[in-house]
Amino acid sequence: QVQFVESGGGLVHPGGFLRLSCEASGNIFSMYYMAWYRQAPGKQRELVAGITPGGTTRVEGAVKGRFTISRDNAKNTMYLQMNSLKPEDTAVYYCNGDPPFPWGRGTQVTVSS
């Protein structure tokens, strides 16, 4: 069973940046498509960005040009570099694989002045 631990969230001013990390347990991380998701208060969880085992990325429209997804298979870790943050980026951010495993606790990102 794979478990995920997200970290790196916090409170940041608009225009600021954060780098999220997702550490996976087990030794199958390198074989899976991985993705970042977020869930804002009162909204459904939505896909933010995904990355193949080989490093090909896809970033969704709302964050394209501001967020970058990457992974280090040797460290069983995935990252989300978030630049030019906006208040509408405020959410709990989660990571998961495809097919999905049990969800972790996520990490809270709050963008506010």
Residue pairs with C-beta under 8 A, 6 or more apart in sequence:
1 26
1 101
1 102
2 24
2 25
2 26
2 28
2 29
2 97
2 101
3 24
3 25
3 26
3 101
3 102
3 104
4 22
4 23
4 24
4 25
4 94
4 95
4 96
4 101
4 103
4 104
5 22
5 23
5 104
5 105
6 20
6 21
6 22
6 93
6 94
6 95
6 104
6 105
6 106
6 107
7 20
7 21
7 23
7 107
8 18
8 19
8 20
8 21
8 107
9 18
9 20
9 92
9 93
9 107
9 108
9 109
9 110
10 18
10 108
10 109
10 110
11 110
11 112
12 18
12 85
12 109
12 110
12 111
13 111
13 112
13 113
14 85
14 86
14 87
14 111
14 112
14 113
15 84
15 85
16 85
16 111
17 81
17 82
17 83
17 84
17 85
18 82
18 85
18 109
19 79
19 80
19 81
19 82
20 36
20 79
20 80
20 82
20 93
20 107
20 109
21 77
21 78
21 79
22 34
22 36
22 77
22 78
22 79
22 80
22 95
22 104
23 75
23 76
23 77
24 76
24 77
24 78
24 95
24 97
25 76
26 76
27 76
29 73
29 76
29 97
30 53
30 73
30 76
31 53
32 53
32 97
32 98
33 50
33 51
33 52
33 53
33 97
33 98
34 50
34 51
34 71
34 78
34 95
34 96
34 97
34 98
35 47
35 48
35 49
35 50
35 51
35 95
35 96
35 97
35 98
36 47
36 48
36 49
36 50
36 69
36 78
36 80
36 93
36 94
36 95
37 45
37 46
37 47
37 48
37 93
37 94
37 95
37 96
38 45
38 46
38 48
38 89
38 91
38 92
38 93
38 94
38 109
39 45
39 46
39 91
39 92
39 94
39 106
40 88
40 90
40 91
41 91
43 91
45 94
46 60
47 60
48 59
48 60
48 63
48 67
48 69
48 80
48 93
49 57
49 58
49 59
49 60
49 63
49 67
49 68
49 69
49 80
50 57
50 58
50 69
50 98
51 57
51 58
51 69
51 70
51 71
51 78
53 73
55 70
55 71
57 68
57 69
57 70
59 67
59 68
59 69
62 88
63 82
63 89
66 82
66 83
66 84
66 85
67 80
67 81
67 82
67 83
68 80
68 81
68 83
69 78
69 79
69 80
69 81
70 78
70 79
70 81
71 77
71 78
71 79
72 78
72 79
78 95
80 93
82 89
82 109
85 109
85 111
86 111
87 111
87 112
88 111
89 109
89 111
90 109
90 110
90 111
90 112
91 108
91 109
92 106
92 107
92 108
92 109
93 106
93 107
93 108
93 109
94 103
94 104
94 106
95 104
96 103
96 104
